[in-house]
Amino acid sequence: MAKIDYIPIGGAIGGAIAGAELAMIRLYYILDCETGVVKILSKKYLTTLLEDYADLKFQFESEKETKNQEVLLKYINKINEKSLIVKEKLHDKNDIIETAW
């Protein structure tokens, strides 16, 4: 007797199984606070953002799982940290310039 390896499931049962599987996938959305644009966090999008951060880009490319959502989120957080440091330095520099006048 032949063994059946796969059985196609359609209709409500197939949809429920597929829906349950999709519900387990976690996607992060990234809001660009300057433009208001929302994008899905993906390797491609993160790579674009990392163009301005050569050191972080090098670190990211050294990661084993560059499509893992947790890894992608880690680098968004690193970009935010660097961005805050730069903004704080600019703010401090502006304070010094204003004080000098």
N, C-alpha and C positions, 0 to 999 in steps of 0.2 A: 504494500500500500504506500502511495506517495505521500510524503510529508509536505504540508503547506507551511511556508515560511512567512508569508505576508498576506494579510487580508485587508482589502480596501474598506474603509469605513467612511460613509458619507452621511449626509443628513444631519439631524440634530445631535446625534452621538458623536459623529466625526467633528462637527463644529465645536462641541463642548470640549472635546479632548484638545483640539488645536487651540481653542481660546484659553484653556487652562495653561497650556504650555507657553503661550505668548504672555500671559499675565505674570509669569515668573521672570520674564526678561525685564531688567531694570535699566531704564534710560534716564540719563540726566539731561536737563535742558539748561542752557547757558543764556543768561540775559546780559547783553552788552549795555551797561548802564549809561553809556554816552549816546548810543544810537536808539536804544529801546528795542533792538532786534533780538529775537529769541531763536536760538539754534539748538539742534540736538548735538550733544557732546559726542564726537566721533574722533577716531584717530586722524582722519583727514583734516577736520576742523582744528583740532589741537595743534597739529603740525603747522598749520597756517599761523596760529597765534604765537607759536614758539619761534617764528622767524625773527622776532625782535629780541629773543633771549637765547643767544648761542650756547651759553653754558647749560641752560635747562634743556635745550634741544638735544645736546650731546648726551645728557643724562637720560632723557626719555628714550632716545634711540638705543641706549644700552640696556633698557628694560627687556625682560624676557616676554612679557605679555602686554604688548603695546595696544592691544584692542580691549583689554580688560577695563571695565567701567571704573573700578576703584583706582586703577593706575592713572587713567585719564583724569579723574577728579583730583588726584594728588597733585598733578601738574597744573591744573587750574588754580588750586590753592597756592602753589608756589609762585605762579604768575601774579596772583593777587598780592602776595606778601611783597614781592619785588616792586610792584607798582605802588603799593602804599609807602614803601621806604623812599622811593624816588619822589613821590608827591610830598612827603614830609620834609625831605631835604629842600625841595623847591619852595615850600611854604616857609621854612626857616630862613632860607636865603632872601626871600621877599621881605620878611620881617626885618632882617638886618639892613637891607637897602632902604626900606621905609624909615627906619630909625635913624639912618645916616642923613637923611634929608631933613 
